[in-house]
Amino acid sequence: MATVRQLECFVAVVECGSFTAAAERVLMTQPALSRSIRELERVVGGALLERQPRRAVLTPVGRAVLPAAQAALAEVKRVRELGRRAANLDAGELRVAAVQSLTLAALLPVVREWRRRHSGVELRLTEFASLDRLVEAMRAGAADVAVAPRPEGWTGPLRELGVEEFVVVLPAGEEGPGPGRRLDLRALSNRAWVHYEPANGLSTVVDAACAAAGFAPRVAVRTAQSSAAPRLAAAGLGPALVPANLLSPSDPGTIVFPRPAVRRPVAAFTRHRPDPLTAAFIELVSRYLVVVPDHLPLPGEA
């Protein structure tokens, strides 16, 4: 069976271009490095490298083995990082996946507090336009934890974080239904809407909400960026249905809550039982995630 050290030696020669440079990189003598690669060649059953006067080049067997060797070393690095995370929370890397509508505002206080508490941990945040793509990436191992609308049929650990509330943004200056009252979406059935590109997961939210109110929305414009929808609506292009957490007190549009209410539960989820670093992040999200901003008090249901 190939050892980690043998794989390190092989990949080092490929990346450095010569046995001499590779030996310096892995802190070995050149004869010891050559022996390690010969042992690996016995394991795989063929020569991996061809020595030329100034460089080493891959053989066909070497080209076939290289991707697997690099992947194995990446996994070893991941195991070492997990070990450091288990020991303390001040080193390593945490990969977070989130939908666009949550990263723009809802996750900002979480990230800010995380950096204050764990400045030595590198936080890698990847945004996804739709929940389907996020779930696919999570299942493929692209992130350690996801913060998103709760996925149907997720079999790994999952923690509920709250409910994301949606609002309707009308053109600036347009009258709403009055304080504390919701706007019946049927009143907007004859309007052309600010909609989302199909690849954006919010497009299905808009279509479902309008269908529940008994109509299909006509489209004035489609946008791929969630954050653009309330600005386009405020500019007069048509009503837009947006997550409440996208809005700030300075937004110029008229903001109303729809009837029937449009909501979706938000959760943090992982593939396996969270390690200490991931668990600390989930705990922080549960405390600091802003699902509905304070400046948008929820109206009654009537």
C-alpha positions as CSV (number, residue, x, y, z in Angstrom):
1,M,0.0,0.0,0.0
2,A,1.3,3.5,-0.9
3,T,2.2,5.7,2.0
4,V,1.6,9.4,2.4
5,R,5.3,10.1,2.3
6,Q,5.7,8.2,-1.0
7,L,2.8,10.2,-2.5
8,E,4.3,13.5,-1.3
9,C,7.7,12.6,-2.9
10,F,6.0,11.7,-6.2
11,V,3.9,14.9,-6.4
12,A,6.9,17.0,-5.3
13,V,9.0,15.8,-8.2
14,V,6.1,16.5,-10.6
15,E,5.5,20.0,-9.3
16,C,9.2,20.9,-8.9
17,G,10.3,19.4,-12.2
18,S,13.4,17.6,-10.8
19,F,14.5,15.1,-8.1
20,T,17.0,17.7,-6.7
21,A,14.4,20.4,-6.2
22,A,11.8,18.0,-4.9
23,A,14.3,16.6,-2.3
24,E,14.8,20.1,-1.0
25,R,11.1,20.7,-0.8
26,V,10.3,17.5,1.2
27,L,13.5,17.8,3.3
28,M,15.0,14.5,2.2
29,T,18.2,13.5,0.6
30,Q,18.0,12.8,-3.1
31,P,18.8,9.1,-2.7
32,A,16.1,8.7,0.0
33,L,13.6,10.4,-2.3
34,S,14.5,8.2,-5.2
35,R,14.0,5.1,-3.0
36,S,10.6,6.3,-1.9
37,I,9.5,6.7,-5.5
38,R,10.9,3.3,-6.5
39,E,8.8,1.8,-3.6
40,L,5.7,3.6,-4.9
41,E,6.4,2.3,-8.4
42,R,6.5,-1.2,-7.1
43,V,3.1,-0.7,-5.4
44,V,1.5,0.7,-8.6
45,G,3.2,-1.8,-10.9
46,G,5.0,0.5,-13.3
47,A,7.4,3.4,-13.7
48,L,5.9,6.8,-12.8
49,L,8.7,9.1,-13.9
50,E,11.3,9.3,-16.6
51,R,14.6,11.0,-15.8
52,Q,15.9,13.3,-18.5
53,P,19.1,15.4,-18.4
54,R,17.5,18.5,-16.9
55,R,14.0,17.4,-15.7
56,A,11.8,14.5,-14.8
57,V,8.7,13.8,-16.9
58,L,5.6,11.7,-16.3
59,T,5.2,8.3,-17.9
60,P,1.7,7.2,-19.0
61,V,1.4,5.3,-15.7
62,G,2.5,8.5,-13.9
63,R,-0.1,10.6,-15.7
64,A,-2.8,8.1,-14.7
65,V,-1.7,8.0,-11.0
66,L,-1.1,11.8,-10.5
67,P,-4.7,13.0,-10.0
68,A,-5.4,10.3,-7.4
69,A,-2.1,11.1,-5.6
70,Q,-3.0,14.8,-5.5
71,A,-6.5,14.0,-4.2
72,A,-5.2,11.7,-1.5
73,L,-2.8,14.3,-0.3
74,A,-5.6,16.9,-0.2
75,E,-7.6,14.6,2.0
76,V,-4.6,14.0,4.3
77,K,-4.3,17.8,4.6
78,R,-8.0,17.9,5.5
79,V,-7.6,15.3,8.2
80,R,-4.7,17.3,9.7
81,E,-6.9,20.4,9.7
82,L,-9.7,18.6,11.4
83,G,-7.3,17.5,14.1
84,R,-6.2,21.1,14.8
85,R,-9.8,22.2,14.9
86,A,-10.6,19.5,17.5
87,A,-7.8,20.7,19.6
88,N,-8.7,24.4,19.5
89,L,-10.7,26.9,17.6
90,D,-8.0,29.3,16.6
91,A,-6.6,27.7,13.4
92,G,-7.8,26.0,10.3
93,E,-10.4,26.8,7.6
94,L,-14.1,26.6,7.6
95,R,-16.0,26.4,4.3
96,V,-19.5,27.9,4.4
97,A,-22.2,27.6,1.7
98,A,-25.1,30.0,1.6
99,V,-27.8,31.3,-0.7
100,Q,-27.3,34.8,-2.1
101,S,-30.3,36.3,-0.3
102,L,-28.8,35.4,3.1
103,T,-25.2,36.4,2.5
104,L,-26.1,39.9,1.5
105,A,-27.3,41.0,4.9
106,A,-28.5,38.2,7.2
107,L,-25.1,36.6,7.6
108,L,-23.1,39.9,8.0
109,P,-23.4,40.0,11.8
110,V,-22.4,36.3,12.0
111,V,-19.3,36.8,9.9
112,R,-18.3,40.0,11.8
113,E,-18.7,38.2,15.2
114,W,-16.8,35.1,13.9
115,R,-13.9,37.2,12.8
116,R,-13.8,38.9,16.2
117,R,-13.8,35.6,18.1
118,H,-11.7,33.4,15.8
119,S,-9.5,35.7,13.7
120,G,-7.0,32.8,13.0
121,V,-9.6,30.7,11.3
122,E,-10.0,31.3,7.6
123,L,-13.7,31.6,6.7
124,R,-14.5,30.7,3.0
125,L,-18.0,31.7,2.0
126,T,-19.5,30.5,-1.2
127,E,-22.7,31.9,-2.5
128,F,-25.3,30.0,-4.5
129,A,-28.2,31.4,-6.6
130,S,-30.4,28.5,-5.8
131,L,-31.0,25.9,-3.1
132,D,-30.8,23.0,-5.5
133,R,-27.2,23.9,-6.5
134,L,-26.2,24.5,-2.9
135,V,-27.5,21.1,-1.8
136,E,-25.7,19.5,-4.8
137,A,-22.4,21.2,-3.8
138,M,-22.9,20.2,-0.1
139,R,-23.4,16.5,-1.0
140,A,-20.3,16.7,-3.2
141,G,-18.2,17.9,-0.2
142,A,-17.7,21.5,-1.4
143,A,-18.5,23.0,2.0
144,D,-18.4,22.0,5.7
145,V,-21.7,23.7,6.6
146,A,-24.6,25.3,4.7
147,V,-26.9,28.2,5.8
148,A,-30.0,28.2,3.6
149,P,-33.7,27.5,3.3
150,R,-34.3,24.1,4.8
151,P,-33.8,21.4,2.1
152,E,-36.4,18.7,1.7
153,G,-35.1,15.2,2.4
154,W,-31.8,16.2,3.9
155,T,-30.5,13.2,5.9
156,G,-27.6,14.8,7.7
157,P,-27.6,16.9,10.9
158,L,-29.8,20.0,10.6
159,R,-30.6,22.9,13.0
160,E,-33.6,25.2,12.5
161,L,-32.6,28.9,12.6
162,G,-35.8,30.7,12.1
163,V,-38.2,31.7,9.3
164,E,-37.3,34.0,6.4
165,E,-40.1,36.5,5.8
166,F,-40.8,38.0,2.3
167,V,-42.0,41.4,1.5
168,V,-43.3,43.2,-1.5
169,V,-41.4,46.3,-2.7
170,L,-43.6,48.8,-4.6
171,P,-42.3,51.8,-6.6
172,A,-41.2,54.7,-4.4
173,G,-44.1,56.9,-3.4
174,E,-46.8,54.3,-4.1
175,E,-49.4,53.9,-1.3
176,G,-49.5,50.7,0.6
177,P,-52.5,49.1,2.5
178,G,-51.8,51.1,5.7
179,P,-49.8,50.5,8.9
180,G,-50.0,47.0,10.3
181,R,-51.9,45.6,7.3
182,R,-50.9,43.1,4.7
183,L,-51.4,43.6,0.9
184,D,-53.5,41.0,-0.9
185,L,-51.3,39.8,-3.7
186,R,-54.4,39.5,-5.9
187,A,-54.4,43.3,-6.1
188,L,-51.1,43.0,-8.0
189,S,-52.3,40.4,-10.5
190,N,-52.6,43.0,-13.4
191,R,-49.1,44.4,-12.8
192,A,-45.9,43.5,-14.6
193,W,-43.4,42.3,-12.0
194,V,-39.7,42.6,-11.3
195,H,-38.9,38.9,-11.5
196,Y,-35.7,36.7,-11.2
197,E,-33.8,34.7,-13.8
198,P,-34.8,31.0,-13.6
199,A,-31.4,30.0,-12.3
200,N,-32.1,32.2,-9.2
201,G,-34.0,30.2,-6.6
202,L,-36.2,33.2,-5.7
203,S,-37.9,32.8,-9.1
204,T,-39.7,29.7,-7.9
205,V,-40.7,31.6,-4.7
206,V,-42.3,34.4,-6.7
207,D,-44.1,31.9,-9.0
208,A,-45.4,29.9,-6.1
209,A,-46.6,32.9,-4.1
210,C,-48.5,34.3,-7.1
211,A,-50.0,30.9,-7.9
212,A,-51.2,30.7,-4.3
213,A,-53.0,34.0,-4.9
214,G,-54.5,32.8,-8.1
215,F,-52.5,34.3,-10.9
216,A,-49.2,34.0,-12.9
217,P,-47.0,37.1,-12.8
218,R,-46.4,39.0,-15.9
219,V,-42.7,39.9,-16.2
220,A,-41.4,43.5,-16.6
221,V,-37.8,42.6,-16.2
222,R,-35.7,39.6,-14.9
223,T,-32.6,40.0,-12.8
224,A,-30.0,37.4,-11.8
225,Q,-29.0,39.4,-8.7
226,S,-31.3,39.1,-5.7
227,S,-30.1,42.5,-4.4
228,A,-31.1,44.3,-7.6
229,A,-34.8,43.4,-7.4
230,P,-35.9,45.9,-4.6
231,R,-33.9,48.7,-6.4
232,L,-35.6,47.9,-9.7
233,A,-39.0,47.9,-8.0
234,A,-38.4,51.2,-6.2
235,A,-37.4,52.7,-9.5
236,G,-40.9,52.0,-10.9
237,L,-40.4,48.9,-13.0
238,G,-43.0,46.9,-11.0
239,P,-43.6,45.2,-7.7
240,A,-40.9,42.7,-6.5
241,L,-41.1,40.0,-3.9
242,V,-37.9,39.9,-1.9
243,P,-36.6,38.5,1.4
244,A,-37.0,41.0,4.1
245,N,-33.4,40.7,5.2
246,L,-32.2,42.3,1.9
247,L,-33.7,45.6,2.8
248,S,-32.2,48.5,4.7
249,P,-34.0,51.6,6.3
250,S,-32.7,53.8,3.5
251,D,-34.3,51.8,0.6
252,P,-36.6,54.2,-1.3
253,G,-39.4,51.7,-2.3
254,T,-42.7,51.2,-0.5
255,I,-42.4,48.0,1.6
256,V,-45.5,46.0,2.4
257,F,-46.1,42.5,3.7
258,P,-48.1,40.2,1.4
259,R,-51.2,38.2,2.1
260,P,-51.0,35.3,2.1
261,A,-47.7,35.5,4.0
262,V,-44.7,34.2,2.1
263,R,-42.2,32.5,4.3
264,R,-39.5,29.7,4.2
265,P,-37.7,28.1,7.1
266,V,-33.9,28.6,7.3
267,A,-31.5,26.0,8.7
268,A,-27.9,25.2,9.1
269,F,-27.0,21.7,8.0
270,T,-24.0,19.4,7.5
271,R,-23.3,16.0,6.0
272,H,-22.0,14.5,9.3
273,R,-21.9,15.3,12.9
274,P,-20.2,18.7,13.2
275,D,-16.6,18.9,14.4
276,P,-16.0,21.5,17.1
277,L,-15.2,24.3,14.7
278,T,-18.3,23.7,12.6
279,A,-20.4,23.4,15.7
280,A,-19.1,26.7,17.0
281,F,-20.1,28.4,13.8
282,I,-23.6,26.9,13.8
283,E,-24.1,28.1,17.4
284,L,-23.0,31.6,16.4
285,V,-25.4,31.6,13.4
286,S,-28.3,30.5,15.7
287,R,-27.6,33.6,17.8
288,Y,-26.7,36.3,15.3
289,L,-28.5,35.5,12.1
290,V,-30.9,38.3,11.1
291,V,-33.9,36.8,9.4
292,V,-36.1,39.8,9.6
293,P,-34.5,43.2,10.3
294,D,-35.6,45.2,13.4
295,H,-36.8,48.1,11.2
296,L,-39.4,45.9,9.6
297,P,-41.9,45.0,12.4
298,L,-44.2,42.1,11.3
299,P,-47.8,43.1,10.8
300,G,-50.8,41.2,11.8
301,E,-52.1,38.3,9.8
302,A,-55.4,39.9,8.9
